[in-house]
């Protein structure tokens, strides 16, 4: 099991990667073939970030126990 600090560190790393991808995407024209691959990577990163955020803020209560 990972500690909260380890998860937060990975979350920060992925956030930096997302910003880098967004910076690389910005100057590309809409019809650029490179956009598809970068958008796929961005979607994957956003999914990973969402999962890690969920782990850090895991729901509590009877239903989740």
C-alpha positions in Angstrom: 0.0 0.0 0.0 1.3 3.4 -0.9 1.4 6.3 1.6 -0.4 9.5 1.0 2.9 11.3 0.4 3.8 8.8 -2.3 0.5 9.2 -4.0 0.7 13.0 -3.7 4.2 12.9 -5.2 3.0 10.8 -8.2 0.0 13.1 -8.6 2.3 16.1 -8.8 4.5 14.3 -11.3 1.5 13.5 -13.5 0.3 17.1 -13.2 3.6 18.4 -14.5 3.5 15.9 -17.4 -0.1 17.1 -18.2 1.1 20.8 -18.3 4.0 19.8 -20.6 1.6 18.0 -23.0 -0.8 20.9 -23.0 2.1 23.2 -23.9 3.1 20.9 -26.7 -0.5 20.8 -28.0 -1.1 24.5 -28.0 0.9 25.6 -31.0 -0.2 22.6 -33.2 -2.9 23.3 -35.8 -6.2 21.4 -35.4 -5.6 19.2 -38.3 -2.1 18.1 -37.3 -1.5 14.4 -37.2 0.6 14.8 -34.0 -2.4 16.1 -32.2 -4.2 12.7 -32.1 -1.3 11.0 -30.2 -0.8 13.9 -27.8 -4.5 14.0 -27.1 -4.6 10.3 -26.4 -1.7 10.7 -23.9 -3.4 13.7 -22.3 -6.6 11.7 -21.8 -4.7 8.8 -20.3 -2.8 11.2 -17.9 -6.1 12.9 -16.9 -7.6 9.5 -16.1 -4.6 8.6 -14.0 -4.7 11.9 -12.2 -8.4 11.4 -11.5 -7.8 8.0 -10.0 -5.1 9.2 -7.7 -7.2 12.1 -6.6 -10.0 9.6 -5.8 -7.5 7.5 -3.8 -6.4 10.5 -1.8 -10.0 11.6 -1.1 -11.5 8.1 -0.8 -15.1 8.2 0.1 -16.0 7.0 3.6 -19.1 5.8 5.2 -21.1 2.6 5.6 -21.5 1.9 1.9 -17.7 2.1 1.3 -16.6 0.2 4.4 
